[in-house]
Amino acid sequence: MFGTLRRKLSPPAVEQRRIDLSGQPVTYTLKRSSKRRSIGLRIDERGLTVSVPLRASEKWLHSVLQDKADWVVEKMAGWQARQAPVIQWRDGETLPFCGNTLKLRVVPDLFGAPPALRGETLHLCLAQPASPQRIEQAVGQWYRQQALDLFGQRVAHFAPQLQVVPRAVKLSAARSQWGSCTVRGVVRLNWRLIKLAPALIDYVVVHELAHLREMNHSAAFWQVVDSVCPDYRQLRGRLREFGIVD
């Protein structure tokens, strides 16, 4: 008779867990990675994510979470308080745009004239009845076109000052970063930036263009950013309020 070979099962890479921290029940996502050597905590629109080494012990995990309990509860409360209200995709809704707000007017139009921004009102011409999904899609397309136009203008403004020439400027829809830059010189900027204040947009543009000079976050990189955006520290801090970091 052959003996049974027993293997120690590896823990799941991703788990949903719950723990009491400072008297508050907190649900979090636990992620294990063989590449990690320490335990990291992150709070964003998805809540608390705890990243740990593959074989991290429960005792170590529990100790870190309890040590950071007050910080976690405070940050999660602050994040929830800053959350933008859920948009109701209908006539009369308020939309964020370049740090301000627009009033959405859904206008019956069988011919589908292009969206028109008049003052602080976005006129959206759609065949009726227009479903919330159709309105959201049309506004999203308008946002992306505005983003592409504005980002192109800001890149054209800052690139000569930084003495760089990007190969291309494209939009991204990333959930975890405002922008990126490849070694081939392609700059990608998150279309959701179009909702934020112009100064924040400019900072992200400068940040990604600076990577064409320094493909890292070294002291030399931040000197490049500082050369045209001296208040980048304050702007970077404001961006963190939206749950995405550069």
PyRosetta script that sets phi, psi and omega in degrees:
from pyrosetta import init, pose_from_sequence

init()
pose = pose_from_sequence("MFGTLRRKLSPPAVEQRRIDLSGQPVTYTLKRSSKRRSIGLRIDERGLTVSVPLRASEKWLHSVLQDKADWVVEKMAGWQARQAPVIQWRDGETLPFCGNTLKLRVVPDLFGAPPALRGETLHLCLAQPASPQRIEQAVGQWYRQQALDLFGQRVAHFAPQLQVVPRAVKLSAARSQWGSCTVRGVVRLNWRLIKLAPALIDYVVVHELAHLREMNHSAAFWQVVDSVCPDYRQLRGRLREFGIVD")
pose.set_psi(1, 131.9)
pose.set_omega(1, -179.6)
pose.set_phi(2, -85.0)
pose.set_psi(2, 140.1)
pose.set_omega(2, 177.3)
pose.set_phi(3, -70.5)
pose.set_psi(3, 152.6)
pose.set_omega(3, 178.9)
pose.set_phi(4, -81.1)
pose.set_psi(4, 127.9)
pose.set_omega(4, 178.9)
pose.set_phi(5, -87.3)
pose.set_psi(5, 116.6)
pose.set_omega(5, -178.9)
pose.set_phi(6, -103.8)
pose.set_psi(6, 128.8)
pose.set_omega(6, 178.8)
pose.set_phi(7, -110.8)
pose.set_psi(7, 140.6)
pose.set_omega(7, 175.6)
pose.set_phi(8, -76.4)
pose.set_psi(8, 117.8)
pose.set_omega(8, -177.3)
pose.set_phi(9, -69.8)
pose.set_psi(9, 138.1)
pose.set_omega(9, 176.7)
pose.set_phi(10, -75.6)
pose.set_psi(10, 144.4)
pose.set_omega(10, 178.1)
pose.set_phi(11, -67.2)
pose.set_psi(11, 152.4)
pose.set_omega(11, 179.2)
pose.set_phi(12, -61.6)
pose.set_psi(12, 146.7)
pose.set_omega(12, -178.2)
pose.set_phi(13, -68.5)
pose.set_psi(13, -33.8)
pose.set_omega(13, -178.8)
pose.set_phi(14, -133.2)
pose.set_psi(14, 131.8)
pose.set_omega(14, 178.2)
pose.set_phi(15, -136.4)
pose.set_psi(15, 150.1)
pose.set_omega(15, 169.3)
pose.set_phi(16, -100.2)
pose.set_psi(16, 124.9)
pose.set_omega(16, -177.1)
pose.set_phi(17, -129.5)
pose.set_psi(17, 170.2)
pose.set_omega(17, 179.3)
pose.set_phi(18, -139.1)
pose.set_psi(18, 140.0)
pose.set_omega(18, -178.5)
pose.set_phi(19, -150.6)
pose.set_psi(19, 152.8)
pose.set_omega(19, 174.2)
pose.set_phi(20, -92.8)
pose.set_psi(20, 123.1)
pose.set_omega(20, 178.8)
pose.set_phi(21, -126.2)
pose.set_psi(21, 121.2)
pose.set_omega(21, -178.5)
pose.set_phi(22, 51.5)
pose.set_psi(22, 39.4)
pose.set_omega(22, 177.6)
pose.set_phi(23, 80.4)
pose.set_psi(23, 4.7)
pose.set_omega(23, -178.8)
pose.set_phi(24, -115.1)
pose.set_psi(24, 132.9)
pose.set_omega(24, 174.6)
pose.set_phi(25, -72.1)
pose.set_psi(25, 127.2)
pose.set_omega(25, -177.4)
pose.set_phi(26, -126.3)
pose.set_psi(26, 124.4)
pose.set_omega(26, 173.3)
pose.set_phi(27, -94.0)
pose.set_psi(27, 135.4)
pose.set_omega(27, -178.3)
pose.set_phi(28, -142.9)
pose.set_psi(28, 162.3)
pose.set_omega(28, 176.8)
pose.set_phi(29, -101.8)
pose.set_psi(29, 125.4)
pose.set_omega(29, 178.7)
pose.set_phi(30, -102.2)
pose.set_psi(30, 123.5)
pose.set_omega(30, 179.1)
pose.set_phi(31, -119.1)
pose.set_psi(31, 129.2)
pose.set_omega(31, 178.3)
pose.set_phi(32, -106.6)
pose.set_psi(32, 140.1)
pose.set_omega(32, -179.5)
pose.set_phi(33, -144.8)
pose.set_psi(33, 136.7)
pose.set_omega(33, 177.7)
pose.set_phi(34, -71.8)
pose.set_psi(34, -13.3)
pose.set_omega(34, -178.5)
pose.set_phi(35, -87.6)
pose.set_psi(35, -15.2)
pose.set_omega(35, -177.4)
pose.set_phi(36, -84.9)
pose.set_psi(36, 149.1)
pose.set_omega(36, 175.8)
pose.set_phi(37, -121.1)
pose.set_psi(37, -6.1)
pose.set_omega(37, -179.6)
pose.set_phi(38, -141.0)
pose.set_psi(38, 172.5)
pose.set_omega(38, 179.2)
pose.set_phi(39, -98.6)
pose.set_psi(39, 127.8)
pose.set_omega(39, -179.7)
pose.set_phi(40, -120.8)
pose.set_psi(40, 142.8)
pose.set_omega(40, 179.8)
pose.set_phi(41, -117.5)
pose.set_psi(41, 136.7)
pose.set_omega(41, 178.2)
pose.set_phi(42, -138.8)
pose.set_psi(42, 137.5)
pose.set_omega(42, 178.3)
pose.set_phi(43, -122.2)
pose.set_psi(43, 123.9)
pose.set_omega(43, 177.6)
pose.set_phi(44, -145.1)
pose.set_psi(44, -159.9)
pose.set_omega(44, -176.3)
pose.set_phi(45, -63.7)
pose.set_psi(45, -17.0)
pose.set_omega(45, 178.6)
pose.set_phi(46, -92.4)
pose.set_psi(46, -0.3)
pose.set_omega(46, -179.9)
pose.set_phi(47, 100.1)
pose.set_psi(47, -150.5)
pose.set_omega(47, -177.5)
pose.set_phi(48, -91.0)
pose.set_psi(48, 128.2)
pose.set_omega(48, 173.6)
pose.set_phi(49, -118.9)
pose.set_psi(49, 127.1)
pose.set_omega(49, 179.2)
pose.set_phi(50, -113.0)
pose.set_psi(50, 117.4)
pose.set_omega(50, -179.6)
pose.set_phi(51, -103.6)
pose.set_psi(51, 127.3)
pose.set_omega(51, -174.3)
pose.set_phi(52, -132.2)
pose.set_psi(52, 158.4)
pose.set_omega(52, 172.1)
pose.set_phi(53, -60.2)
pose.set_psi(53, 155.6)
pose.set_omega(53, -174.4)
pose.set_phi(54, -54.0)
pose.set_psi(54, -42.7)
pose.set_omega(54, -176.1)
pose.set_phi(55, -106.2)
pose.set_psi(55, 26.3)
pose.set_omega(55, 179.5)
pose.set_phi(56, -60.6)
pose.set_psi(56, 136.2)
pose.set_omega(56, -178.3)
pose.set_phi(57, -78.3)
pose.set_psi(57, 155.8)
pose.set_omega(57, 177.3)
pose.set_phi(58, -63.6)
pose.set_psi(58, -34.7)
pose.set_omega(58, 179.8)
pose.set_phi(59, -63.8)
pose.set_psi(59, -43.7)
pose.set_omega(59, 179.3)
pose.set_phi(60, -64.9)
pose.set_psi(60, -46.4)
pose.set_omega(60, 179.8)
pose.set_phi(61, -59.1)
pose.set_psi(61, -48.2)
pose.set_omega(61, -178.9)
pose.set_phi(62, -61.6)
pose.set_psi(62, -40.5)
pose.set_omega(62, -179.4)
pose.set_phi(63, -62.7)
pose.set_psi(63, -45.2)
pose.set_omega(63, -179.3)
pose.set_phi(64, -64.2)
pose.set_psi(64, -44.5)
pose.set_omega(64, -179.0)
pose.set_phi(65, -62.8)
pose.set_psi(65, -41.0)
pose.set_omega(65, 179.4)
pose.set_phi(66, -70.4)
pose.set_psi(66, -35.3)
pose.set_omega(66, 177.1)
pose.set_phi(67, -63.8)
pose.set_psi(67, -34.6)
pose.set_omega(67, -177.7)
pose.set_phi(68, -98.8)
pose.set_psi(68, 11.8)
pose.set_omega(68, -172.7)
pose.set_phi(69, -55.6)
pose.set_psi(69, -50.3)
pose.set_omega(69, -178.0)
pose.set_phi(70, -62.6)
pose.set_psi(70, -41.2)
pose.set_omega(70, 179.9)
pose.set_phi(71, -63.1)
pose.set_psi(71, -44.1)
pose.set_omega(71, -178.9)
pose.set_phi(72, -61.7)
pose.set_psi(72, -48.7)
pose.set_omega(72, -177.9)
pose.set_phi(73, -62.7)
pose.set_psi(73, -41.8)
pose.set_omega(73, -179.9)
pose.set_phi(74, -65.5)
pose.set_psi(74, -45.6)
pose.set_omega(74, -177.9)
pose.set_phi(75, -67.4)
pose.set_psi(75, -39.2)
pose.set_omega(75, 179.7)
pose.set_phi(76, -67.5)
pose.set_psi(76, -37.3)
pose.set_omega(76, 177.1)
pose.set_phi(77, -65.7)
pose.set_psi(77, -41.6)
pose.set_omega(77, 178.6)
pose.set_phi(78, -65.2)
pose.set_psi(78, -41.0)
pose.set_omega(78, 179.3)
pose.set_phi(79, -62.9)
pose.set_psi(79, -45.0)
pose.set_omega(79, -179.1)
pose.set_phi(80, -63.4)
pose.set_psi(80, -35.9)
pose.set_omega(80, 179.8)
pose.set_phi(81, -68.7)
pose.set_psi(81, -27.7)
pose.set_omega(81, -178.1)
pose.set_phi(82, -88.6)
pose.set_psi(82, -7.8)
pose.set_omega(82, -176.4)
pose.set_phi(83, -60.3)
pose.set_psi(83, 131.4)
pose.set_omega(83, 177.4)
pose.set_phi(84, -68.4)
pose.set_psi(84, 144.7)
pose.set_omega(84, 178.4)
pose.set_phi(85, -61.4)
pose.set_psi(85, 148.8)
pose.set_omega(85, 179.0)
pose.set_phi(86, -65.5)
pose.set_psi(86, 130.4)
pose.set_omega(86, -178.5)
pose.set_phi(87, -76.6)
pose.set_psi(87, 130.9)
pose.set_omega(87, 173.0)
pose.set_phi(88, -95.1)
pose.set_psi(88, 113.9)
pose.set_omega(88, -173.2)
pose.set_phi(89, -79.1)
pose.set_psi(89, 85.8)
pose.set_omega(89, -177.1)
pose.set_phi(90, -156.9)
pose.set_psi(90, 168.3)
pose.set_omega(90, 178.6)
pose.set_phi(91, -61.0)
pose.set_psi(91, 134.9)
pose.set_omega(91, 177.9)
pose.set_phi(92, 93.4)
pose.set_psi(92, -5.4)
pose.set_omega(92, -179.7)
pose.set_phi(93, -69.8)
pose.set_psi(93, 157.5)
pose.set_omega(93, 177.7)
pose.set_phi(94, -100.9)
pose.set_psi(94, 133.6)
pose.set_omega(94, -177.8)
pose.set_phi(95, -121.6)
pose.set_psi(95, 138.7)
pose.set_omega(95, 175.3)
pose.set_phi(96, -76.3)
pose.set_psi(96, 140.9)
pose.set_omega(96, 178.9)
pose.set_phi(97, -159.0)
pose.set_psi(97, 117.6)
pose.set_omega(97, 177.3)
pose.set_phi(98, 51.1)
pose.set_psi(98, 42.8)
pose.set_omega(98, 176.7)
pose.set_phi(99, 82.7)
pose.set_psi(99, -4.3)
pose.set_omega(99, 178.4)
pose.set_phi(100, -118.8)
pose.set_psi(100, -167.4)
pose.set_omega(100, 177.7)
pose.set_phi(101, -127.4)
pose.set_psi(101, 149.1)
pose.set_omega(101, 176.3)
pose.set_phi(102, -119.7)
pose.set_psi(102, 151.3)
pose.set_omega(102, 172.3)
pose.set_phi(103, -95.4)
pose.set_psi(103, 129.7)
pose.set_omega(103, -179.9)
pose.set_phi(104, -91.3)
pose.set_psi(104, 125.0)
pose.set_omega(104, 174.8)
pose.set_phi(105, -117.1)
pose.set_psi(105, 118.6)
pose.set_omega(105, 177.8)
pose.set_phi(106, -95.7)
pose.set_psi(106, 112.5)
pose.set_omega(106, -172.9)
pose.set_phi(107, -105.5)
pose.set_psi(107, 128.4)
pose.set_omega(107, 177.3)
pose.set_phi(108, -62.7)
pose.set_psi(108, 127.7)
pose.set_omega(108, -179.2)
pose.set_phi(109, -158.0)
pose.set_psi(109, 112.3)
pose.set_omega(109, -178.8)
pose.set_phi(110, -67.8)
pose.set_psi(110, -24.7)
pose.set_omega(110, -173.9)
pose.set_phi(111, -93.6)
pose.set_psi(111, -6.5)
pose.set_omega(111, 175.2)
pose.set_phi(112, 63.8)
pose.set_psi(112, 55.3)
pose.set_omega(112, 176.1)
pose.set_phi(113, -61.7)
pose.set_psi(113, 150.4)
pose.set_omega(113, -178.3)
pose.set_phi(114, -64.2)
pose.set_psi(114, 153.3)
pose.set_omega(114, 177.5)
pose.set_phi(115, -56.6)
pose.set_psi(115, 146.6)
pose.set_omega(115, -178.3)
pose.set_phi(116, -133.7)
pose.set_psi(116, 127.0)
pose.set_omega(116, 176.8)
pose.set_phi(117, -94.3)
pose.set_psi(117, 115.2)
pose.set_omega(117, 180.0)
pose.set_phi(118, -122.3)
pose.set_psi(118, 104.9)
pose.set_omega(118, -175.7)
pose.set_phi(119, 65.1)
pose.set_psi(119, -119.7)
pose.set_omega(119, -180.0)
pose.set_phi(120, -107.8)
pose.set_psi(120, 24.1)
pose.set_omega(120, -179.5)
pose.set_phi(121, -125.5)
pose.set_psi(121, 130.5)
pose.set_omega(121, 175.1)
pose.set_phi(122, -99.1)
pose.set_psi(122, 115.7)
pose.set_omega(122, 179.2)
pose.set_phi(123, -92.6)
pose.set_psi(123, 121.6)
pose.set_omega(123, -177.9)
pose.set_phi(124, -116.5)
pose.set_psi(124, 115.0)
pose.set_omega(124, -176.3)
pose.set_phi(125, -96.2)
pose.set_psi(125, 114.9)
pose.set_omega(125, -177.9)
pose.set_phi(126, -139.0)
pose.set_psi(126, 147.9)
pose.set_omega(126, 174.1)
pose.set_phi(127, -64.6)
pose.set_psi(127, 141.6)
pose.set_omega(127, -178.2)
pose.set_phi(128, -98.7)
pose.set_psi(128, 149.7)
pose.set_omega(128, -3.1)
pose.set_phi(129, -78.4)
pose.set_psi(129, 140.1)
pose.set_omega(129, -178.5)
pose.set_phi(130, -97.7)
pose.set_psi(130, 119.6)
pose.set_omega(130, -179.3)
pose.set_phi(131, -73.2)
pose.set_psi(131, 156.8)
pose.set_omega(131, 175.6)
pose.set_phi(132, -55.8)
pose.set_psi(132, -37.1)
pose.set_omega(132, 179.6)
pose.set_phi(133, -64.3)
pose.set_psi(133, -40.6)
pose.set_omega(133, 180.0)
pose.set_phi(134, -68.4)
pose.set_psi(134, -38.4)
pose.set_omega(134, 178.8)
pose.set_phi(135, -65.9)
pose.set_psi(135, -45.2)
pose.set_omega(135, 178.8)
pose.set_phi(136, -59.9)
pose.set_psi(136, -42.5)
pose.set_omega(136, 179.6)
pose.set_phi(137, -62.6)
pose.set_psi(137, -43.8)
pose.set_omega(137, -178.6)
pose.set_phi(138, -66.9)
pose.set_psi(138, -41.4)
pose.set_omega(138, 178.1)
pose.set_phi(139, -66.0)
pose.set_psi(139, -40.2)
pose.set_omega(139, 178.8)
pose.set_phi(140, -60.6)
pose.set_psi(140, -41.8)
pose.set_omega(140, 177.9)
pose.set_phi(141, -64.2)
pose.set_psi(141, -39.9)
pose.set_omega(141, 178.9)
pose.set_phi(142, -65.9)
pose.set_psi(142, -45.0)
pose.set_omega(142, 176.8)
pose.set_phi(143, -54.3)
pose.set_psi(143, -47.5)
pose.set_omega(143, -176.0)
pose.set_phi(144, -64.5)
pose.set_psi(144, -38.4)
pose.set_omega(144, 178.7)
pose.set_phi(145, -67.8)
pose.set_psi(145, -41.6)
pose.set_omega(145, 177.0)
pose.set_phi(146, -62.6)
pose.set_psi(146, -40.8)
pose.set_omega(146, 179.9)
pose.set_phi(147, -63.4)
pose.set_psi(147, -45.7)
pose.set_omega(147, -178.7)
pose.set_phi(148, -60.9)
pose.set_psi(148, -42.5)
pose.set_omega(148, -180.0)
pose.set_phi(149, -66.5)
pose.set_psi(149, -49.1)
pose.set_omega(149, -176.6)
pose.set_phi(150, -67.9)
pose.set_psi(150, -43.6)
pose.set_omega(150, -179.5)
pose.set_phi(151, -62.0)
pose.set_psi(151, -38.5)
pose.set_omega(151, 177.6)
pose.set_phi(152, -61.0)
pose.set_psi(152, -40.9)
pose.set_omega(152, 179.0)
pose.set_phi(153, -65.5)
pose.set_psi(153, -42.0)
pose.set_omega(153, -177.7)
pose.set_phi(154, -71.2)
pose.set_psi(154, -36.0)
pose.set_omega(154, 175.3)
pose.set_phi(155, -63.4)
pose.set_psi(155, -43.5)
pose.set_omega(155, 178.8)
pose.set_phi(156, -62.6)
pose.set_psi(156, -30.4)
pose.set_omega(156, 179.3)
pose.set_phi(157, -74.6)
pose.set_psi(157, -44.2)
pose.set_omega(157, -172.5)
pose.set_phi(158, -90.4)
pose.set_psi(158, -27.7)
pose.set_omega(158, -176.4)
pose.set_phi(159, -56.2)
pose.set_psi(159, -46.7)
pose.set_omega(159, 178.7)
pose.set_phi(160, -62.4)
pose.set_psi(160, -36.2)
pose.set_omega(160, 179.8)
pose.set_phi(161, -65.1)
pose.set_psi(161, -33.6)
pose.set_omega(161, -180.0)
pose.set_phi(162, -91.5)
pose.set_psi(162, -3.3)
pose.set_omega(162, 179.5)
pose.set_phi(163, 59.1)
pose.set_psi(163, 47.9)
pose.set_omega(163, 177.8)
pose.set_phi(164, -131.0)
pose.set_psi(164, 158.5)
pose.set_omega(164, 178.1)
pose.set_phi(165, -134.7)
pose.set_psi(165, 97.8)
pose.set_omega(165, 179.4)
pose.set_phi(166, -67.1)
pose.set_psi(166, 145.7)
pose.set_omega(166, 178.9)
pose.set_phi(167, -70.5)
pose.set_psi(167, -38.2)
pose.set_omega(167, -179.3)
pose.set_phi(168, -160.9)
pose.set_psi(168, 155.0)
pose.set_omega(168, 175.5)
pose.set_phi(169, -121.6)
pose.set_psi(169, 120.9)
pose.set_omega(169, -176.7)
pose.set_phi(170, -128.8)
pose.set_psi(170, 161.9)
pose.set_omega(170, 176.8)
pose.set_phi(171, -89.7)
pose.set_psi(171, 151.0)
pose.set_omega(171, 172.5)
pose.set_phi(172, -128.5)
pose.set_psi(172, 163.2)
pose.set_omega(172, 176.8)
pose.set_phi(173, -124.5)
pose.set_psi(173, 30.2)
pose.set_omega(173, -176.5)
pose.set_phi(174, -62.2)
pose.set_psi(174, 145.5)
pose.set_omega(174, 177.6)
pose.set_phi(175, -94.6)
pose.set_psi(175, -9.0)
pose.set_omega(175, -172.4)
pose.set_phi(176, -119.8)
pose.set_psi(176, -1.1)
pose.set_omega(176, 179.6)
pose.set_phi(177, -154.9)
pose.set_psi(177, 150.7)
pose.set_omega(177, -179.4)
pose.set_phi(178, -82.5)
pose.set_psi(178, -25.2)
pose.set_omega(178, -178.5)
pose.set_phi(179, -164.9)
pose.set_psi(179, 170.9)
pose.set_omega(179, 177.2)
pose.set_phi(180, -155.9)
pose.set_psi(180, 163.1)
pose.set_omega(180, 179.3)
pose.set_phi(181, -144.7)
pose.set_psi(181, 131.0)
pose.set_omega(181, -178.9)
pose.set_phi(182, -95.5)
pose.set_psi(182, 163.2)
pose.set_omega(182, 178.6)
pose.set_phi(183, -65.5)
pose.set_psi(183, -18.4)
pose.set_omega(183, 177.3)
pose.set_phi(184, -84.9)
pose.set_psi(184, -0.6)
pose.set_omega(184, 175.7)
pose.set_phi(185, 90.2)
pose.set_psi(185, 16.3)
pose.set_omega(185, 178.0)
pose.set_phi(186, -91.2)
pose.set_psi(186, 120.7)
pose.set_omega(186, 179.4)
pose.set_phi(187, -100.5)
pose.set_psi(187, 127.0)
pose.set_omega(187, 176.5)
pose.set_phi(188, -115.8)
pose.set_psi(188, 131.7)
pose.set_omega(188, -178.7)
pose.set_phi(189, -124.2)
pose.set_psi(189, 134.4)
pose.set_omega(189, -177.4)
pose.set_phi(190, -65.7)
pose.set_psi(190, 125.2)
pose.set_omega(190, -177.3)
pose.set_phi(191, -61.9)
pose.set_psi(191, -23.6)
pose.set_omega(191, -179.5)
pose.set_phi(192, -67.4)
pose.set_psi(192, -15.0)
pose.set_omega(192, 175.3)
pose.set_phi(193, -58.0)
pose.set_psi(193, -26.3)
pose.set_omega(193, -177.3)
pose.set_phi(194, -61.6)
pose.set_psi(194, -17.0)
pose.set_omega(194, 178.9)
pose.set_phi(195, -82.7)
pose.set_psi(195, -17.1)
pose.set_omega(195, -172.5)
pose.set_phi(196, -93.7)
pose.set_psi(196, 170.7)
pose.set_omega(196, -178.5)
pose.set_phi(197, -64.3)
pose.set_psi(197, 147.5)
pose.set_omega(197, -178.8)
pose.set_phi(198, -53.6)
pose.set_psi(198, -37.5)
pose.set_omega(198, -179.2)
pose.set_phi(199, -63.2)
pose.set_psi(199, -36.1)
pose.set_omega(199, 178.8)
pose.set_phi(200, -71.2)
pose.set_psi(200, -38.3)
pose.set_omega(200, 176.0)
pose.set_phi(201, -60.9)
pose.set_psi(201, -46.6)
pose.set_omega(201, -179.2)
pose.set_phi(202, -60.9)
pose.set_psi(202, -40.3)
pose.set_omega(202, 179.8)
pose.set_phi(203, -60.9)
pose.set_psi(203, -45.5)
pose.set_omega(203, -179.0)
pose.set_phi(204, -64.6)
pose.set_psi(204, -40.4)
pose.set_omega(204, 177.8)
pose.set_phi(205, -59.7)
pose.set_psi(205, -48.6)
pose.set_omega(205, 179.9)
pose.set_phi(206, -62.0)
pose.set_psi(206, -42.7)
pose.set_omega(206, -179.7)
pose.set_phi(207, -56.6)
pose.set_psi(207, -48.1)
pose.set_omega(207, -177.4)
pose.set_phi(208, -72.6)
pose.set_psi(208, -37.4)
pose.set_omega(208, 177.0)
pose.set_phi(209, -65.0)
pose.set_psi(209, -34.5)
pose.set_omega(209, 179.4)
pose.set_phi(210, -62.8)
pose.set_psi(210, -25.0)
pose.set_omega(210, 178.1)
pose.set_phi(211, -68.9)
pose.set_psi(211, -17.1)
pose.set_omega(211, 175.3)
pose.set_phi(212, -72.3)
pose.set_psi(212, -17.9)
pose.set_omega(212, 174.8)
pose.set_phi(213, -96.8)
pose.set_psi(213, -41.0)
pose.set_omega(213, -177.6)
pose.set_phi(214, -135.6)
pose.set_psi(214, 106.9)
pose.set_omega(214, -177.6)
pose.set_phi(215, -85.4)
pose.set_psi(215, 58.9)
pose.set_omega(215, -177.8)
pose.set_phi(216, -167.9)
pose.set_psi(216, -172.9)
pose.set_omega(216, 174.7)
pose.set_phi(217, -121.5)
pose.set_psi(217, 43.8)
pose.set_omega(217, 179.7)
pose.set_phi(218, -77.2)
pose.set_psi(218, 175.8)
pose.set_omega(218, 176.1)
pose.set_phi(219, -60.0)
pose.set_psi(219, -36.4)
pose.set_omega(219, 178.5)
pose.set_phi(220, -63.4)
pose.set_psi(220, -38.5)
pose.set_omega(220, 178.2)
pose.set_phi(221, -61.2)
pose.set_psi(221, -48.5)
pose.set_omega(221, -177.2)
pose.set_phi(222, -67.6)
pose.set_psi(222, -25.8)
pose.set_omega(222, 173.8)
pose.set_phi(223, -66.8)
pose.set_psi(223, -38.0)
pose.set_omega(223, 176.8)
pose.set_phi(224, -63.5)
pose.set_psi(224, -46.2)
pose.set_omega(224, 178.8)
pose.set_phi(225, -60.4)
pose.set_psi(225, -45.9)
pose.set_omega(225, -177.3)
pose.set_phi(226, -61.9)
pose.set_psi(226, -27.7)
pose.set_omega(226, -176.4)
pose.set_phi(227, -62.8)
pose.set_psi(227, -27.7)
pose.set_omega(227, 178.9)
pose.set_phi(228, -123.6)
pose.set_psi(228, -7.1)
pose.set_omega(228, -178.6)
pose.set_phi(229, -139.9)
pose.set_psi(229, 71.4)
pose.set_omega(229, -173.4)
pose.set_phi(230, -64.4)
pose.set_psi(230, -19.2)
pose.set_omega(230, 178.9)
pose.set_phi(231, -98.8)
pose.set_psi(231, 26.6)
pose.set_omega(231, -175.3)
pose.set_phi(232, -61.1)
pose.set_psi(232, -29.8)
pose.set_omega(232, -178.6)
pose.set_phi(233, -64.1)
pose.set_psi(233, -44.9)
pose.set_omega(233, 179.4)
pose.set_phi(234, -66.0)
pose.set_psi(234, -41.8)
pose.set_omega(234, -180.0)
pose.set_phi(235, -66.1)
pose.set_psi(235, -39.5)
pose.set_omega(235, 178.2)
pose.set_phi(236, -62.1)
pose.set_psi(236, -40.1)
pose.set_omega(236, 177.4)
pose.set_phi(237, -64.0)
pose.set_psi(237, -38.5)
pose.set_omega(237, 178.9)
pose.set_phi(238, -66.6)
pose.set_psi(238, -36.8)
pose.set_omega(238, 178.8)
pose.set_phi(239, -63.6)
pose.set_psi(239, -34.3)
pose.set_omega(239, -179.3)
pose.set_phi(240, -62.3)
pose.set_psi(240, -23.5)
pose.set_omega(240, 178.8)
pose.set_phi(241, -65.2)
pose.set_psi(241, -19.4)
pose.set_omega(241, -179.0)
pose.set_phi(242, -94.1)
pose.set_psi(242, 6.4)
pose.set_omega(242, 172.6)
pose.set_phi(243, 83.1)
pose.set_psi(243, 2.1)
pose.set_omega(243, 176.3)
pose.set_phi(244, -122.7)
pose.set_psi(244, 133.6)
pose.set_omega(244, 179.1)
pose.set_phi(245, -110.9)
pose.set_psi(245, 159.9)
pose.set_omega(245, 179.3)
pose.set_phi(246, -85.6)
pose.dump_pdb("model.pdb")
